[in-house]
Amino acid sequence: RRKQFQFAPLKSPAANKLLGAVVQSDSVLFLDGIHVYHSSTAAIRIAQQLDGIWPALAVFLVIPAPLRDRLYKWIAQSRMLFGKSTSCLLPNPQLLARLHVPEQ
């Protein structure tokens, strides 16, 4: 709601520029200042920035990252059980303004 996040495809020049290297990841990455978080840690760090009850997910940071990441991967692979879409979401103009995409 506060439009505090910007997005970039992991394999894009924008991500390469922001992260300073070619990204070799198949998970979410979160750049917070100079720190780059991935997988479950990235999801929790993002949740900490949201309104409402989401920051409470920070309690899971006490669980070692390898265990959290295993659960994160399971949830990511299982999410299709809760509804499968035949097409990708097309961003509305407001979201598109926050998306770093390669120039055509």
VENTA-V120954 format. One line per field, one symbol per residue. ss: DSSP state (~ for helix, > for strand, _ for the rest). A space follows every 10 residues. Layout:
BEGIN
ss=???
END
This chain:
BEGIN
ss=______>>__ __~~~~~~~_ ________>> >>__>>>>~~ ~~~~~~~~__ ___~~~~~~~ ~~__~~~~~~ ~~~~~~~~~~ ~~________ __~~~~__>> ____
END
